[in-house]
């Protein structure tokens, strides 16, 4: 696809300089890298398995529901830290092996892996926050974040009802959105052949079996407690998922480039990636370990071909070069990002 971003010579030169400096200064030891990846995998895999198996041992209903919510949180972090990198082929040389691992881990959170990957890599990464290009902007009409988009009367209250609406997002994604995408022409190049449909059915079957059917059969709880635990898991999982995702692109300072009638975007590719993204604790190895690089979102959009373990080091180089060129990256704390997102919702709730 022909790039529809405008060409700005200074931005192109800066991007080349950033790439060159990162290539020169980034220390990559493949042996050490794989050891770190394996160690991190063992941490998240072990925690996920433990949190799941303990569901079959707990007799107290309240404890069961609490552990279900904890499992959802841990499995989501597992996906954050591995499925995202697998989708960008940053762990193994083999794209097929990366894809298989991506699907396997992504299945744990219930969403259709192939549909998300196509939309994320081919749409979102190409032009984040640009309407008609970024598939992530195709969200419910309940939430308005894009300047100039259609305003409804209820948007005046969106900063109040958004946290409640967010609690059902993962259920909506898994049981409605994925099916709508499956049976529609979403325009993102998915080859919906028999293997695509079989993969969809297999992923949904595994998820429902692991999270509902097996616990209802083998856990020491009646079916309604299992169902309550499942729903409470999604409530907490959805809040964390959406606030984290929205804070990477939808806070007060992030921008929304526009495309003209011919589809040309009024920003260079570099500035589109920088201005539309927001970081949270970008130099913190702890935050990077927990959030799997989502907190280093500017580095991720400029260097999706690098594993998130390298993002804190890349961010230090990136911030220095951007600041030297008079460009201030968008950056908040995690909780500051939540507040900024809600302030953005309040601002966008006012009719233009």
Sine and cosine of phi, psi and omega as CSV:
sin_phi,cos_phi,sin_psi,cos_psi,sin_omega,cos_omega
0.00,0.00,0.73,-0.68,0.02,-1.00
-0.92,0.38,0.72,-0.70,-0.01,-1.00
-0.92,0.38,0.80,-0.60,-0.02,-1.00
-0.99,-0.17,0.14,0.99,0.10,-1.00
-0.97,0.23,0.51,-0.86,0.05,-1.00
-0.94,0.33,0.45,-0.89,0.02,-1.00
-1.00,-0.08,0.84,-0.54,0.08,-1.00
-0.85,-0.53,0.92,-0.40,-0.12,-0.99
-0.83,0.56,-0.68,0.73,-0.03,-1.00
-0.90,0.44,-0.62,0.79,0.02,-1.00
-0.93,0.36,-0.62,0.79,0.04,-1.00
-0.90,0.43,-0.65,0.76,0.03,-1.00
-0.92,0.39,-0.65,0.76,0.02,-1.00
-0.90,0.43,-0.67,0.74,0.01,-1.00
-0.88,0.48,-0.68,0.73,0.03,-1.00
-0.89,0.46,-0.65,0.76,0.00,-1.00
-0.91,0.41,-0.64,0.77,0.03,-1.00
-0.89,0.45,-0.75,0.67,0.00,-1.00
-0.87,0.50,-0.67,0.74,-0.04,-1.00
-0.91,0.42,-0.70,0.71,-0.03,-1.00
-0.93,0.37,-0.65,0.76,0.03,-1.00
-0.89,0.46,-0.67,0.74,0.01,-1.00
-0.88,0.47,-0.60,0.80,-0.03,-1.00
-0.97,0.24,-0.61,0.79,-0.16,-0.99
-0.99,-0.16,-0.37,0.93,-0.05,-1.00
-0.96,0.28,0.84,-0.54,-0.01,-1.00
-1.00,-0.01,0.89,-0.46,-0.02,-1.00
-0.86,-0.50,0.91,-0.41,0.09,-1.00
-0.91,-0.42,0.96,-0.28,-0.12,-0.99
-0.87,0.49,-0.59,0.81,0.00,-1.00
-0.92,0.40,-0.74,0.68,0.03,-1.00
-0.90,0.44,-0.64,0.77,0.01,-1.00
-0.86,0.52,-0.74,0.67,-0.03,-1.00
-0.92,0.40,-0.58,0.81,0.05,-1.00
-0.90,0.44,-0.66,0.75,0.02,-1.00
-0.92,0.39,-0.65,0.76,0.02,-1.00
-0.90,0.43,-0.71,0.70,0.00,-1.00
-0.89,0.45,-0.69,0.73,0.01,-1.00
-0.89,0.46,-0.68,0.73,0.01,-1.00
-0.92,0.40,-0.63,0.78,0.04,-1.00
-0.88,0.48,-0.68,0.73,-0.02,-1.00
-0.89,0.45,-0.61,0.80,0.04,-1.00
-0.89,0.47,-0.82,0.58,-0.07,-1.00
-0.95,0.32,-0.61,0.80,0.03,-1.00
-0.90,0.43,-0.72,0.70,-0.01,-1.00
-0.89,0.46,-0.70,0.71,0.01,-1.00
-0.89,0.45,-0.64,0.77,0.00,-1.00
-0.91,0.41,-0.73,0.68,0.01,-1.00
-0.89,0.45,-0.68,0.73,0.00,-1.00
-0.89,0.46,-0.73,0.68,-0.02,-1.00
-0.89,0.46,-0.56,0.83,0.01,-1.00
-0.96,0.27,-0.73,0.68,-0.07,-1.00
-0.91,0.41,-0.53,0.85,-0.04,-1.00
-0.92,0.39,-0.32,0.95,0.05,-1.00
-0.88,0.48,-0.47,0.88,-0.05,-1.00
-1.00,0.05,-0.02,1.00,-0.05,-1.00
-0.93,-0.37,-0.26,0.96,-0.12,-0.99
-1.00,0.06,0.81,-0.59,0.00,-1.00
-1.00,-0.04,-0.46,0.89,-0.02,-1.00
-0.97,0.25,0.84,-0.54,-0.05,-1.00
-0.86,0.51,-0.67,0.74,0.00,-1.00
-0.91,0.42,-0.68,0.74,0.05,-1.00
-0.89,0.46,-0.61,0.79,0.02,-1.00
-0.89,0.46,-0.73,0.68,-0.01,-1.00
-0.89,0.45,-0.66,0.75,0.04,-1.00
-0.89,0.46,-0.67,0.74,0.01,-1.00
-0.93,0.38,-0.53,0.85,0.06,-1.00
-0.89,0.46,-0.68,0.73,0.02,-1.00
-0.91,0.42,-0.64,0.77,0.03,-1.00
-0.90,0.44,-0.67,0.75,0.05,-1.00
-0.86,0.52,-0.70,0.71,-0.01,-1.00
-0.87,0.50,-0.65,0.76,0.01,-1.00
-0.91,0.41,-0.71,0.70,-0.04,-1.00
-0.93,0.38,-0.69,0.73,-0.01,-1.00
-0.90,0.44,-0.55,0.83,0.05,-1.00
-0.92,0.39,-0.67,0.74,0.06,-1.00
-0.90,0.45,-0.60,0.80,0.06,-1.00
-0.85,0.52,-0.72,0.69,0.03,-1.00
-0.92,0.40,-0.67,0.74,0.06,-1.00
-0.80,0.60,-0.72,0.69,-0.17,-0.99
-0.99,0.12,-0.27,0.96,-0.04,-1.00
-0.77,-0.63,-0.74,0.68,-0.05,-1.00
-0.87,0.49,-0.65,0.76,-0.02,-1.00
-0.88,0.48,-0.71,0.70,0.03,-1.00
-0.92,0.38,-0.63,0.78,0.06,-1.00
-0.88,0.48,-0.60,0.80,-0.02,-1.00
-0.91,0.41,-0.42,0.91,0.02,-1.00
-0.98,-0.18,0.16,0.99,0.08,-1.00
0.85,0.53,0.70,0.71,-0.07,-1.00
-0.97,-0.23,0.05,1.00,-0.06,-1.00
-0.95,-0.33,-0.80,0.60,0.02,-1.00
-0.96,-0.29,0.36,-0.93,0.07,-1.00
-0.94,0.34,-0.58,0.81,-0.04,-1.00
-0.97,0.23,0.87,-0.50,0.05,-1.00
-0.91,0.42,-0.57,0.82,0.00,-1.00
-0.91,0.41,-0.67,0.74,0.02,-1.00
-0.91,0.41,-0.67,0.75,0.08,-1.00
-0.85,0.53,-0.68,0.73,-0.05,-1.00
-0.92,0.39,-0.68,0.73,0.01,-1.00
-0.87,0.49,-0.71,0.71,0.02,-1.00
-0.91,0.40,-0.62,0.79,0.04,-1.00
-0.86,0.51,-0.77,0.64,-0.02,-1.00
-0.89,0.45,-0.68,0.73,-0.05,-1.00
-0.86,0.51,-0.72,0.70,-0.04,-1.00
-0.98,0.21,-0.61,0.79,-0.02,-1.00
-0.90,0.44,-0.48,0.87,0.03,-1.00
-0.87,0.50,-0.46,0.89,-0.02,-1.00
-0.90,0.44,-0.42,0.91,0.00,-1.00
-0.99,-0.17,-0.01,1.00,0.19,-0.98
1.00,0.00,-0.26,0.97,-0.03,-1.00
-0.99,0.13,0.41,-0.91,-0.02,-1.00
-0.96,0.27,0.90,-0.43,-0.15,-0.99
-0.89,0.46,-0.77,0.63,-0.10,-1.00
-0.89,0.46,-0.67,0.74,-0.01,-1.00
-0.89,0.46,-0.70,0.71,0.00,-1.00
-0.90,0.44,-0.69,0.73,-0.07,-1.00
-0.88,0.47,-0.72,0.70,0.00,-1.00
-0.87,0.48,-0.71,0.71,-0.03,-1.00
-0.94,0.34,-0.62,0.79,-0.03,-1.00
-0.93,0.36,-0.77,0.64,-0.09,-1.00
-0.97,0.25,-0.70,0.71,-0.10,-0.99
-1.00,0.09,-0.37,0.93,-0.09,-1.00
-0.93,-0.38,-0.89,0.45,-0.09,-1.00
-0.87,0.49,-0.71,0.70,-0.05,-1.00
-0.95,0.31,-0.41,0.91,0.01,-1.00
-0.95,0.32,-0.74,0.68,-0.06,-1.00
-0.54,-0.84,0.97,0.25,-0.01,-1.00
-0.88,0.47,0.64,-0.76,0.05,-1.00
0.92,0.39,0.29,0.96,0.05,-1.00
-0.96,-0.30,0.88,-0.47,-0.01,-1.00
-0.86,0.51,0.58,-0.82,-0.02,-1.00
0.96,0.29,-0.04,1.00,0.10,-0.99
-0.88,-0.47,-0.72,0.69,-0.07,-1.00
-1.00,0.03,0.94,-0.35,-0.02,-1.00
-0.90,0.43,-0.37,0.93,0.00,-1.00
-0.93,0.37,-0.26,0.97,0.03,-1.00
-0.99,0.13,-0.16,0.99,0.02,-1.00
-0.99,0.11,0.93,0.36,-0.01,-1.00
-0.96,-0.29,-0.01,-1.00,-0.04,-1.00
-0.87,0.50,0.53,-0.85,0.09,-1.00
-0.91,0.42,-0.20,0.98,0.03,-1.00
-0.91,0.42,-0.45,0.89,-0.08,-1.00
-0.90,-0.43,0.79,-0.61,0.02,-1.00
-0.88,-0.47,0.89,-0.46,0.02,-1.00
-0.81,-0.59,-0.30,0.96,-0.09,-1.00
-1.00,-0.03,0.85,-0.53,0.05,-1.00
-0.85,0.52,0.69,-0.72,0.02,-1.00
1.00,0.04,-0.14,0.99,0.03,-1.00
-0.97,0.26,0.26,-0.96,-0.07,-1.00
-0.88,0.47,0.71,-0.71,-0.03,-1.00
-0.96,-0.27,0.74,-0.67,0.09,-1.00
-0.92,-0.40,0.39,-0.92,-0.08,-1.00
-0.85,0.52,-0.56,0.83,-0.08,-1.00
-0.96,0.27,-0.22,0.97,0.04,-1.00
-0.90,0.44,-0.36,0.93,0.04,-1.00
-0.88,0.48,-0.33,0.94,-0.03,-1.00
-0.92,-0.39,0.16,0.99,-0.13,-0.99
-0.91,0.42,-0.49,0.87,0.03,-1.00
-0.94,0.35,-0.28,0.96,0.03,-1.00
-1.00,-0.05,-0.67,0.74,-0.07,-1.00
-1.00,-0.03,-0.20,0.98,-0.06,-1.00
-0.84,0.55,-0.76,0.65,-0.01,-1.00
-0.83,0.55,-0.58,0.82,0.04,-1.00
-0.94,0.33,-0.69,0.73,0.00,-1.00
-0.90,0.44,-0.57,0.82,-0.03,-1.00
-0.90,0.44,-0.43,0.91,-0.10,-1.00
-0.92,0.39,-0.32,0.95,-0.03,-1.00
-0.96,-0.26,0.13,0.99,-0.13,-0.99
-0.89,0.45,-0.71,0.71,-0.06,-1.00
-0.91,0.42,-0.58,0.81,0.09,-1.00
-0.90,0.44,-0.69,0.72,0.05,-1.00
-0.87,0.50,-0.70,0.71,-0.03,-1.00
-0.89,0.46,-0.76,0.65,-0.12,-0.99
-0.95,0.32,-0.66,0.75,-0.16,-0.99
-0.96,-0.27,-0.12,0.99,0.03,-1.00
-0.78,-0.62,-0.87,0.49,-0.09,-1.00
-0.83,0.55,-0.73,0.69,-0.02,-1.00
-0.87,0.49,-0.61,0.79,-0.01,-1.00
-0.95,0.30,-0.59,0.81,0.06,-1.00
-0.89,0.46,-0.71,0.71,0.02,-1.00
-0.90,0.44,-0.66,0.75,-0.04,-1.00
-0.87,0.50,-0.66,0.75,-0.10,-1.00
-0.98,-0.22,0.41,0.91,0.04,-1.00
-0.70,-0.72,0.29,-0.96,0.07,-1.00
-1.00,-0.03,0.99,-0.11,-0.11,-0.99
-0.99,0.11,-0.11,0.99,0.09,-1.00
0.97,0.26,0.32,0.95,-0.02,-1.00
-0.92,-0.39,0.40,0.91,0.18,-0.98
0.98,0.22,0.31,0.95,-0.01,-1.00
-0.97,0.25,0.78,-0.63,0.09,-1.00
-1.00,0.01,0.99,-0.14,-0.10,-0.99
-1.00,0.05,0.94,0.34,0.07,-1.00
-1.00,0.02,-0.12,-0.99,-0.06,-1.00
-0.87,0.49,-0.64,0.77,-0.01,-1.00
-0.90,0.43,-0.54,0.84,0.04,-1.00
-0.90,0.43,-0.73,0.68,0.00,-1.00
-0.92,0.39,-0.64,0.77,0.01,-1.00
-0.90,0.43,-0.63,0.77,0.04,-1.00
-0.89,0.46,-0.66,0.75,0.03,-1.00
-0.86,0.51,-0.77,0.64,-0.03,-1.00
-0.89,0.45,-0.67,0.74,-0.03,-1.00
-0.89,0.45,-0.70,0.72,-0.01,-1.00
-0.90,0.44,-0.70,0.72,0.01,-1.00
-0.91,0.41,-0.64,0.77,0.00,-1.00
-0.89,0.46,-0.73,0.69,0.01,-1.00
-0.88,0.48,-0.71,0.70,-0.04,-1.00
-0.89,0.45,-0.77,0.64,-0.03,-1.00
-0.90,0.43,-0.61,0.80,0.02,-1.00
-0.90,0.43,-0.73,0.68,-0.05,-1.00
-0.93,0.37,-0.64,0.77,-0.15,-0.99
-0.99,-0.13,-0.30,0.95,-0.01,-1.00
-0.81,-0.58,-0.83,0.56,-0.12,-0.99
-0.90,0.43,-0.82,0.57,-0.04,-1.00
-0.89,0.46,-0.71,0.71,0.06,-1.00
-0.87,0.48,-0.60,0.80,0.02,-1.00
-0.92,0.40,-0.49,0.87,-0.02,-1.00
-1.00,0.08,-0.68,0.73,-0.20,-0.98
-0.93,-0.36,-0.30,0.95,0.01,-1.00
-0.96,0.30,0.37,-0.93,-0.03,-1.00
-1.00,0.04,0.77,0.64,-0.05,-1.00
-0.59,-0.81,0.54,-0.84,0.13,-0.99
-0.92,0.39,0.32,-0.95,-0.10,-0.99
-0.85,0.53,-0.59,0.80,-0.06,-1.00
-0.95,0.33,-0.46,0.89,0.08,-1.00
-0.95,0.31,-0.64,0.77,0.06,-1.00
-0.88,0.48,-0.70,0.71,0.01,-1.00
-0.90,0.43,-0.65,0.76,0.06,-1.00
-0.89,0.46,-0.67,0.74,0.04,-1.00
-0.88,0.47,-0.66,0.75,0.02,-1.00
-0.87,0.48,-0.71,0.70,-0.01,-1.00
-0.93,0.36,-0.64,0.77,0.03,-1.00
-0.92,0.39,-0.56,0.83,0.09,-1.00
-0.87,0.50,-0.72,0.70,-0.02,-1.00
-0.92,0.38,-0.56,0.83,0.03,-1.00
-0.85,0.52,-0.80,0.60,-0.03,-1.00
-0.95,0.31,-0.61,0.79,-0.01,-1.00
-0.90,0.44,-0.68,0.74,-0.02,-1.00
-0.90,0.43,-0.68,0.73,0.01,-1.00
-0.86,0.52,-0.75,0.66,0.00,-1.00
-0.91,0.42,-0.68,0.73,-0.02,-1.00
-0.87,0.49,-0.79,0.62,-0.09,-1.00
-0.95,0.31,-0.66,0.75,0.03,-1.00
-0.88,0.48,-0.65,0.76,0.01,-1.00
-0.92,0.40,-0.73,0.69,0.00,-1.00
-0.90,0.44,-0.72,0.69,-0.05,-1.00
-0.91,0.41,-0.55,0.84,-0.01,-1.00
-0.94,0.35,-0.32,0.95,0.01,-1.00
-0.97,0.22,-0.31,0.95,-0.04,-1.00
-0.63,-0.78,-0.18,0.98,-0.12,-0.99
-0.76,-0.65,0.96,0.27,0.15,-0.99
-0.81,-0.59,0.01,-1.00,-0.14,-0.99
-0.85,0.52,-0.58,0.82,-0.13,-0.99
-1.00,-0.03,-0.21,0.98,-0.02,-1.00
-0.95,0.32,0.50,-0.87,-0.08,-1.00
-0.93,-0.36,0.32,-0.95,-0.03,-1.00
-0.79,-0.61,1.00,0.05,0.00,-1.00
-0.85,0.52,0.50,-0.87,-0.02,-1.00
-0.96,-0.29,0.45,-0.89,0.10,-1.00
-0.93,-0.37,0.62,-0.78,0.01,-1.00
-0.99,0.13,-0.12,-0.99,-0.07,-1.00
-0.89,0.46,-0.43,0.90,0.01,-1.00
-1.00,-0.01,-0.01,1.00,0.04,-1.00
1.00,-0.03,0.08,1.00,-0.01,-1.00
-0.99,0.14,0.73,-0.69,-0.10,-0.99
-1.00,-0.02,0.71,-0.71,-0.10,-0.99
-0.99,0.11,0.69,0.72,0.06,-1.00
-0.38,-0.93,0.48,-0.88,0.11,-0.99
-0.95,0.31,0.31,-0.95,0.00,-1.00
-0.87,0.50,-0.67,0.74,-0.01,-1.00
-0.87,0.49,-0.78,0.63,-0.07,-1.00
-0.95,0.32,-0.49,0.87,0.11,-0.99
-0.87,0.49,-0.72,0.70,-0.02,-1.00
-0.92,0.40,-0.67,0.75,-0.08,-1.00
-0.96,0.27,-0.78,0.62,-0.12,-0.99
-0.94,0.34,-0.41,0.91,-0.04,-1.00
-1.00,-0.07,-0.03,1.00,-0.06,-1.00
-0.92,-0.38,0.41,-0.91,0.02,-1.00
-0.72,-0.70,0.71,-0.71,0.03,-1.00
-0.99,-0.16,0.38,-0.92,0.09,-1.00
-0.68,-0.73,0.93,-0.37,-0.02,-1.00
0.80,0.60,0.82,0.57,-0.14,-0.99
-0.91,0.42,-0.35,0.94,-0.03,-1.00
-0.99,-0.17,0.01,1.00,-0.07,-1.00
-1.00,0.06,0.86,-0.52,0.06,-1.00
-0.94,0.33,-0.50,0.87,0.03,-1.00
-0.92,0.40,-0.75,0.66,0.03,-1.00
-0.88,0.47,-0.63,0.78,0.01,-1.00
-0.91,0.42,-0.61,0.79,0.01,-1.00
-0.92,0.39,-0.64,0.77,-0.04,-1.00
-0.97,0.25,-0.73,0.68,-0.14,-0.99
-1.00,-0.08,0.01,1.00,0.10,-1.00
0.90,0.45,0.51,0.86,0.05,-1.00
1.00,-0.02,-0.13,0.99,0.03,-1.00
-0.89,0.45,-0.42,0.91,0.03,-1.00
-0.97,0.26,-0.30,0.95,0.06,-1.00
-0.97,-0.26,0.88,0.48,-0.21,-0.98
-0.97,0.25,-0.52,0.86,0.04,-1.00
-0.92,0.39,-0.71,0.71,0.04,-1.00
-0.87,0.49,-0.64,0.77,-0.01,-1.00
-0.90,0.44,-0.67,0.74,-0.03,-1.00
-0.94,0.33,-0.48,0.88,0.05,-1.00
-1.00,0.07,-0.44,0.90,-0.06,-1.00
-0.73,-0.68,0.84,0.54,-0.01,-1.00
-0.92,0.40,-0.27,0.96,0.00,-1.00
-1.00,0.09,-0.01,1.00,0.08,-1.00
-0.96,-0.27,0.59,-0.81,0.05,-1.00
-0.94,0.35,0.49,-0.87,-0.09,-1.00
-0.91,0.41,-0.29,0.96,0.07,-1.00
-0.86,0.50,-0.43,0.90,-0.03,-1.00
-1.00,-0.01,-0.12,0.99,-0.14,-0.99
-0.90,0.44,-0.65,0.76,0.03,-1.00
-0.85,0.53,-0.65,0.76,0.02,-1.00
-0.93,0.36,-0.66,0.76,0.03,-1.00
-0.90,0.44,-0.65,0.76,-0.03,-1.00
-0.89,0.46,-0.60,0.80,0.03,-1.00
-0.88,0.47,-0.70,0.72,0.04,-1.00
-0.91,0.41,-0.71,0.70,-0.06,-1.00
-0.88,0.47,-0.75,0.66,-0.02,-1.00
-0.89,0.46,-0.64,0.77,0.00,-1.00
-0.89,0.46,-0.70,0.72,-0.04,-1.00
-0.95,0.33,-0.62,0.78,0.01,-1.00
-0.92,0.39,-0.70,0.71,0.02,-1.00
-0.89,0.46,-0.62,0.79,0.04,-1.00
-0.89,0.45,-0.41,0.91,-0.01,-1.00
-0.97,-0.22,0.28,0.96,0.08,-1.00
0.97,0.26,0.36,0.93,0.00,-1.00
-0.93,-0.36,0.87,-0.50,0.01,-1.00
-0.99,-0.16,0.92,-0.40,0.01,-1.00
-0.92,0.40,0.50,-0.87,0.09,-1.00
-0.96,0.28,0.80,-0.60,-0.06,-1.00
-0.48,-0.88,0.77,-0.64,0.06,-1.00
-0.73,-0.69,0.16,-0.99,0.23,-0.97
-0.98,0.19,0.12,-0.99,0.01,-1.00
-0.90,0.44,-0.80,0.60,-0.03,-1.00
-0.96,0.29,-0.49,0.87,0.11,-0.99
-0.91,0.42,-0.55,0.84,0.04,-1.00
-0.92,0.39,-0.61,0.79,0.05,-1.00
-0.88,0.47,-0.72,0.69,0.01,-1.00
-0.89,0.46,-0.67,0.74,-0.01,-1.00
-0.92,0.40,-0.61,0.80,0.04,-1.00
-0.90,0.44,-0.69,0.72,0.00,-1.00
-0.92,0.39,-0.58,0.81,0.07,-1.00
-0.92,0.40,-0.60,0.80,0.07,-1.00
-0.89,0.45,-0.69,0.73,0.03,-1.00
-0.87,0.50,-0.65,0.76,0.03,-1.00
-0.91,0.42,-0.67,0.74,0.01,-1.00
-0.89,0.45,-0.70,0.71,-0.04,-1.00
-0.98,0.21,-0.11,0.99,0.07,-1.00
-0.98,0.18,-0.18,0.98,0.01,-1.00
-1.00,-0.01,0.78,-0.63,0.02,-1.00
-0.90,0.43,0.70,-0.72,-0.02,-1.00
-0.94,0.34,0.00,0.00,0.00,0.00
